[in-house]
Amino acid sequence: MPKSAWIFPALAVLLFAAVTAADYKFMPSATGLVFATILLLILFGTVFAAVHHAEVVAERIGEPFGTLLLTLSVTIIEVALIATIMLGEQTVTTLARDTVFAVVMIVCNGLVGVCILAGGLRYREQDIQVSGSSLYLSVLSVLATITLIMPNYTLTTPGPVFSASQLGFDSVVTILLYGVFLYTQTVRHRDYFVAGAAAANHDGPPSSNRMIVLSTGLLLISLLAVVLLAKKFAQVVDAGAALIGAPPAFAGILVALLILLPEGVAAIAAARRNDLQKSINLALGSSLATIGLTIPAVAVVAYELDKQLVLGLPPQEMVLLALTLVLSLLTLGSGRTNILFGLVHLVVFAVFMFLVFVP
């Protein structure tokens, strides 16, 4: 176990205890800048530690349950960050939408593009399971459409929002569809998702029972530490966005990058091991979990606290979402990838990032 895997969770717990005992309130200043730097370093390190421990446990339980554990761990962190920022001093009603959209764009274009490009440069072509990719994309297309596009065209309430009954129905349908997908992935058709992972070469001996127990405990501590520090992170994000005059979607992109960075590193490493299937499992699994679990959880919080939840995307972003879904179907539908596919996805990702700051 690398030292960072237990040092960062310990530092996160100590930092939370210190700011709680001192009743520290973050303010934009020289001291605040030092605190923000320390907080972000510890937070990123703790998220990486959480993913490391999830991977240790995941290797023991095997695929696709291992990938599912990684995805659920990241989703817990995501829900905590979104809910905390949404309910902070400056209420951000579009944060859930912006984060979900950013996750889809970062994953389906940025991460998938980098994985395909890295694997293609090393192995020329790589194989993936078309059956598994098709299931991912079919569910993702439905969830993205009913959650991010449909609110713009409902008549019960004006604007890009669902009524309370519509939001409840959407949440139930979303959870149901995601639950059936998990059953398909882990039980009924698990062979659709394990071909590449089963063939991958894993270096080193399997982890001992003692290491599994230790990693499980540290995983729980890491997740708890991130949840506890989420409020301070929200204050730093609000102050930073106001200071640099960032667009409203900046907070969603920052949250998405924080939660996806460790999983992204794991996905790129899998592609370089010629296990592109695991990369796709990690990448598309993150998108599905973000919509399938995060939106219903945030919807419950918003309903209980009587907060408005804006979900409908503006026209420009709907075009990018449609382009991303069509491109993903074409890329993953052939069963073989090369560097050109990766470059095309990265171009779409660059367009997304550029339009955030120059709409």
C-alpha positions as CSV (number, residue, x, y, z in Angstrom):
1,M,0.0,0.0,0.0
2,P,1.5,3.4,-1.0
3,K,1.9,5.8,1.9
4,S,-0.4,8.3,0.3
5,A,-3.3,5.9,0.5
6,W,-3.5,6.3,4.2
7,I,-1.8,9.6,4.8
8,F,-4.3,11.7,2.8
9,P,-7.4,10.2,4.5
10,A,-5.7,10.9,7.9
11,L,-4.9,14.5,6.9
12,A,-8.5,15.0,5.7
13,V,-9.9,13.9,9.0
14,L,-7.4,16.0,10.9
15,L,-8.2,19.1,8.7
16,F,-11.9,18.7,9.3
17,A,-11.3,18.4,13.0
18,A,-9.1,21.5,13.1
19,V,-11.5,23.7,11.1
20,T,-14.4,22.5,13.2
21,A,-12.7,23.1,16.5
22,A,-11.5,26.5,15.4
23,D,-14.8,27.4,13.7
24,Y,-12.9,28.6,10.7
25,K,-14.8,30.5,8.1
26,F,-13.2,30.7,4.7
27,M,-12.7,34.3,3.3
28,P,-10.8,35.4,0.2
29,S,-7.4,36.6,1.6
30,A,-3.8,35.5,1.8
31,T,-4.7,33.1,4.6
32,G,-7.7,31.9,2.7
33,L,-5.5,31.2,-0.3
34,V,-3.2,29.1,1.8
35,F,-6.2,27.2,3.2
36,A,-7.7,26.7,-0.2
37,T,-4.5,25.3,-1.6
38,I,-4.1,22.9,1.4
39,L,-7.8,21.9,1.2
40,L,-7.6,21.1,-2.6
41,L,-4.4,19.1,-2.3
42,I,-5.8,17.0,0.6
43,L,-9.2,16.6,-1.1
44,F,-7.6,15.5,-4.4
45,G,-5.3,13.1,-2.5
46,T,-8.1,11.7,-0.5
47,V,-10.2,11.1,-3.6
48,F,-7.3,9.3,-5.2
49,A,-6.8,7.2,-2.0
50,A,-10.5,6.3,-2.1
51,V,-10.2,5.1,-5.6
52,H,-7.0,3.2,-4.8
53,H,-8.7,1.3,-2.0
54,A,-11.8,0.7,-4.1
55,E,-9.5,-0.8,-6.8
56,V,-7.8,-3.1,-4.2
57,V,-11.2,-4.4,-3.1
58,A,-12.5,-4.5,-6.7
59,E,-9.6,-6.8,-7.8
60,R,-10.7,-9.3,-5.2
61,I,-14.4,-9.4,-6.1
62,G,-13.7,-9.4,-9.8
63,E,-15.3,-7.9,-12.8
64,P,-17.8,-6.4,-13.4
65,F,-18.5,-6.0,-9.7
66,G,-15.1,-4.3,-9.2
67,T,-15.9,-1.6,-11.8
68,L,-19.3,-1.2,-10.1
69,L,-17.7,-0.6,-6.7
70,L,-15.4,2.0,-8.2
71,T,-18.4,3.8,-9.8
72,L,-20.5,3.8,-6.7
73,S,-17.6,5.1,-4.6
74,V,-17.1,8.1,-6.9
75,T,-20.9,8.7,-7.0
76,I,-21.1,9.1,-3.3
77,I,-18.4,11.7,-3.5
78,E,-20.2,13.4,-6.3
79,V,-23.6,13.6,-4.6
80,A,-22.0,15.0,-1.4
81,L,-20.2,17.8,-3.4
82,I,-23.2,18.7,-5.5
83,A,-25.7,18.8,-2.6
84,T,-23.3,20.9,-0.5
85,I,-22.6,23.5,-3.2
86,M,-26.2,23.7,-4.2
87,L,-27.3,24.4,-0.6
88,G,-24.4,26.8,0.2
89,E,-24.6,30.5,0.8
90,Q,-25.0,31.1,-2.9
91,T,-27.7,28.7,-4.1
92,V,-26.8,27.3,-7.5
93,T,-30.0,25.8,-9.0
94,T,-28.2,24.6,-12.2
95,L,-25.2,22.9,-10.6
96,A,-26.7,19.4,-10.8
97,R,-27.4,19.9,-14.5
98,D,-24.1,21.5,-15.2
99,T,-22.2,18.7,-13.4
100,V,-24.1,15.9,-15.1
101,F,-23.6,17.4,-18.5
102,A,-19.9,18.1,-17.7
103,V,-19.4,14.5,-16.6
104,V,-21.0,13.2,-19.9
105,M,-18.9,15.5,-22.0
106,I,-15.7,14.8,-20.1
107,V,-16.2,11.1,-20.0
108,C,-17.7,10.4,-23.4
109,N,-15.4,12.8,-25.3
110,G,-12.3,13.6,-23.1
111,L,-11.7,10.4,-21.3
112,V,-12.9,8.0,-24.0
113,G,-10.8,10.0,-26.5
114,V,-7.7,9.9,-24.5
115,C,-8.1,6.1,-23.8
116,I,-8.7,5.3,-27.4
117,L,-5.8,7.5,-28.5
118,A,-3.4,6.1,-25.9
119,G,-4.3,2.5,-26.8
120,G,-4.2,3.2,-30.5
121,L,-0.7,4.7,-30.4
122,R,0.6,1.7,-28.5
123,Y,-1.4,-1.2,-30.1
124,R,-2.7,0.4,-33.4
125,E,-6.1,-1.2,-32.9
126,Q,-8.0,-2.4,-29.8
127,D,-11.1,-4.6,-29.5
128,I,-14.2,-3.9,-27.3
129,Q,-17.4,-5.8,-26.7
130,V,-20.1,-4.2,-29.0
131,S,-22.8,-5.9,-27.0
132,G,-21.7,-4.2,-23.7
133,S,-21.0,-0.8,-25.3
134,S,-24.5,-0.9,-26.9
135,L,-26.2,-1.5,-23.6
136,Y,-24.2,1.4,-22.0
137,L,-25.1,3.8,-24.8
138,S,-28.7,2.8,-25.1
139,V,-29.3,3.4,-21.4
140,L,-27.2,6.6,-21.4
141,S,-29.1,8.0,-24.4
142,V,-32.5,7.5,-22.7
143,L,-31.4,8.8,-19.3
144,A,-29.7,11.9,-20.8
145,T,-32.7,12.7,-22.9
146,I,-35.4,12.4,-20.3
147,T,-33.3,14.2,-17.7
148,L,-31.4,16.9,-19.6
149,I,-33.6,17.6,-22.7
150,M,-37.2,16.7,-21.8
151,P,-37.5,19.4,-19.1
152,N,-37.3,22.0,-21.8
153,Y,-40.5,20.7,-23.5
154,T,-42.9,19.9,-20.7
155,L,-46.0,22.0,-20.3
156,T,-46.9,21.7,-16.7
157,T,-44.2,24.1,-15.6
158,P,-42.6,26.8,-17.7
159,G,-38.9,26.9,-18.3
160,P,-36.2,24.1,-18.1
161,V,-37.7,22.6,-14.9
162,F,-39.8,19.6,-14.0
163,S,-42.9,19.9,-11.8
164,A,-42.7,18.0,-8.5
165,S,-44.6,15.0,-9.9
166,Q,-42.6,15.0,-13.0
167,L,-39.3,15.1,-11.1
168,G,-40.5,12.3,-8.9
169,F,-41.5,10.2,-11.9
170,D,-38.2,10.9,-13.6
171,S,-36.3,9.9,-10.5
172,V,-38.2,6.6,-10.1
173,V,-37.8,5.7,-13.8
174,T,-34.1,6.7,-13.7
175,I,-33.4,4.5,-10.7
176,L,-35.4,1.6,-12.1
177,L,-33.6,1.7,-15.5
178,Y,-30.2,2.0,-13.8
179,G,-31.1,-0.9,-11.5
180,V,-32.1,-3.1,-14.3
181,F,-28.9,-2.2,-16.1
182,L,-26.8,-3.2,-13.1
183,Y,-28.7,-6.5,-12.9
184,T,-27.9,-7.0,-16.6
185,Q,-24.2,-6.1,-16.1
186,T,-23.5,-8.1,-13.0
187,V,-25.8,-11.1,-13.3
188,R,-27.7,-11.8,-16.5
189,H,-25.3,-10.8,-19.2
190,R,-22.0,-10.1,-17.3
191,D,-20.0,-11.7,-20.1
192,Y,-20.8,-8.7,-22.2
193,F,-18.6,-6.6,-20.0
194,V,-15.7,-8.8,-19.0
195,A,-14.0,-9.9,-22.2
196,G,-11.3,-7.3,-22.2
197,A,-10.8,-7.2,-18.4
198,A,-10.5,-11.0,-18.2
199,A,-7.7,-11.0,-20.7
200,A,-5.8,-8.2,-19.0
201,N,-2.5,-8.9,-17.4
202,H,-2.3,-7.8,-13.7
203,D,1.1,-7.5,-12.2
204,G,1.9,-8.6,-8.7
205,P,0.4,-11.2,-6.3
206,P,-3.2,-10.9,-5.2
207,S,-3.9,-8.8,-2.1
208,S,-4.1,-10.6,1.2
209,N,-7.2,-10.8,3.4
210,R,-5.6,-8.4,5.8
211,M,-5.0,-5.9,3.0
212,I,-8.6,-6.3,1.8
213,V,-9.9,-5.5,5.3
214,L,-7.6,-2.5,5.7
215,S,-8.5,-1.1,2.3
216,T,-12.2,-1.5,3.0
217,G,-11.8,0.5,6.2
218,L,-9.7,3.2,4.6
219,L,-12.2,3.4,1.7
220,L,-15.0,4.2,4.1
221,I,-12.8,6.7,6.0
222,S,-11.8,8.4,2.7
223,L,-15.4,8.7,1.5
224,L,-16.5,10.1,4.9
225,A,-13.6,12.6,4.9
226,V,-14.5,13.9,1.5
227,V,-18.2,14.3,2.5
228,L,-17.2,16.2,5.7
229,L,-14.9,18.6,3.7
230,A,-17.5,19.2,1.0
231,K,-18.8,22.3,2.7
232,K,-15.4,24.0,2.8
233,F,-14.8,23.0,-0.8
234,A,-18.1,24.6,-1.7
235,Q,-17.0,27.9,-0.1
236,V,-13.7,27.8,-2.0
237,V,-15.5,27.1,-5.3
238,D,-17.9,30.0,-4.8
239,A,-15.1,32.4,-3.9
240,G,-12.9,31.3,-6.7
241,A,-15.6,31.6,-9.3
242,A,-16.6,35.1,-8.1
243,L,-12.9,36.2,-8.1
244,I,-12.1,35.2,-11.6
245,G,-15.5,35.9,-13.1
246,A,-16.0,32.3,-14.2
247,P,-19.2,31.3,-16.0
248,P,-22.0,29.5,-14.1
249,A,-21.0,26.1,-15.5
250,F,-17.5,26.4,-14.1
251,A,-18.5,25.0,-10.7
252,G,-20.0,21.9,-12.4
253,I,-16.9,21.3,-14.5
254,L,-14.7,21.7,-11.4
255,V,-16.8,19.1,-9.4
256,A,-16.8,16.8,-12.4
257,L,-13.0,17.0,-12.8
258,L,-12.4,16.4,-9.1
259,I,-14.5,13.2,-9.0
260,L,-13.4,11.9,-12.4
261,L,-9.7,12.4,-12.2
262,P,-8.8,9.3,-10.2
263,E,-11.2,7.1,-12.2
264,G,-9.8,8.7,-15.4
265,V,-6.3,7.7,-14.5
266,A,-7.4,4.1,-13.9
267,A,-9.2,4.1,-17.3
268,I,-6.2,5.4,-19.2
269,A,-3.9,2.9,-17.4
270,A,-6.2,0.1,-18.5
271,A,-6.1,1.2,-22.1
272,R,-2.4,1.2,-22.0
273,R,-2.5,-2.4,-20.8
274,N,-4.6,-3.2,-23.8
275,D,-7.7,-3.6,-21.7
276,L,-9.9,-1.0,-23.5
277,Q,-13.0,-2.8,-22.3
278,K,-12.3,-1.9,-18.7
279,S,-11.6,1.7,-19.8
280,I,-15.1,1.8,-21.4
281,N,-16.7,0.2,-18.4
282,L,-15.1,2.8,-16.1
283,A,-15.9,5.7,-18.4
284,L,-19.5,5.0,-19.4
285,G,-20.3,3.5,-16.0
286,S,-19.5,6.9,-14.5
287,S,-21.9,8.7,-16.8
288,L,-24.7,6.2,-16.1
289,A,-24.1,6.4,-12.3
290,T,-24.0,10.2,-12.4
291,I,-27.5,10.4,-14.0
292,G,-29.0,7.2,-12.5
293,L,-28.0,7.9,-8.9
294,T,-26.9,11.5,-8.6
295,I,-30.0,13.2,-10.1
296,P,-32.5,11.2,-8.0
297,A,-30.5,11.9,-4.8
298,V,-30.2,15.6,-5.5
299,A,-33.9,15.7,-6.5
300,V,-34.8,14.4,-3.0
301,V,-32.6,17.0,-1.3
302,A,-34.0,19.8,-3.5
303,Y,-37.6,18.6,-2.8
304,E,-37.1,18.3,1.0
305,L,-35.6,21.8,1.2
306,D,-37.9,23.4,-1.3
307,K,-35.2,24.3,-3.7
308,Q,-35.7,24.6,-7.5
309,L,-33.8,22.2,-9.6
310,V,-33.0,23.3,-13.2
311,L,-32.3,20.4,-15.4
312,G,-33.0,21.4,-19.0
313,L,-30.0,22.2,-21.1
314,P,-29.8,25.3,-23.3
315,P,-29.9,24.7,-27.1
316,Q,-26.1,24.9,-27.7
317,E,-25.5,22.2,-25.1
318,M,-28.3,20.0,-26.4
319,V,-26.5,20.0,-29.8
320,L,-23.3,19.0,-28.2
321,L,-25.0,16.2,-26.2
322,A,-26.7,14.8,-29.4
323,L,-23.4,15.0,-31.3
324,T,-21.7,13.1,-28.4
325,L,-24.2,10.3,-28.3
326,V,-24.2,9.8,-32.1
327,L,-20.4,9.9,-32.2
328,S,-20.2,7.4,-29.3
329,L,-22.5,5.0,-31.1
330,L,-20.4,5.2,-34.2
331,T,-17.1,4.8,-32.4
332,L,-18.0,1.9,-30.1
333,G,-20.4,0.2,-32.5
334,S,-17.6,-1.1,-34.7
335,G,-16.0,-3.2,-32.0
336,R,-12.5,-1.9,-33.1
337,T,-10.9,1.5,-32.4
338,N,-7.9,3.4,-33.7
339,I,-6.3,6.8,-33.1
340,L,-8.6,8.7,-35.4
341,F,-11.7,7.8,-33.3
342,G,-9.8,9.1,-30.3
343,L,-8.9,12.3,-32.0
344,V,-12.4,13.0,-33.1
345,H,-13.7,12.6,-29.6
346,L,-11.0,15.0,-28.3
347,V,-12.0,17.6,-30.8
348,V,-15.6,17.5,-29.6
349,F,-14.3,17.8,-26.0
350,A,-12.2,20.9,-27.0
351,V,-15.3,22.5,-28.6
352,F,-17.2,21.9,-25.3
353,M,-14.5,23.5,-23.2
354,F,-14.1,26.4,-25.5
355,L,-17.8,27.2,-25.7
356,V,-18.0,27.2,-21.9
357,F,-15.8,30.3,-21.7
358,V,-16.7,31.8,-25.2
359,P,-20.4,30.8,-25.7
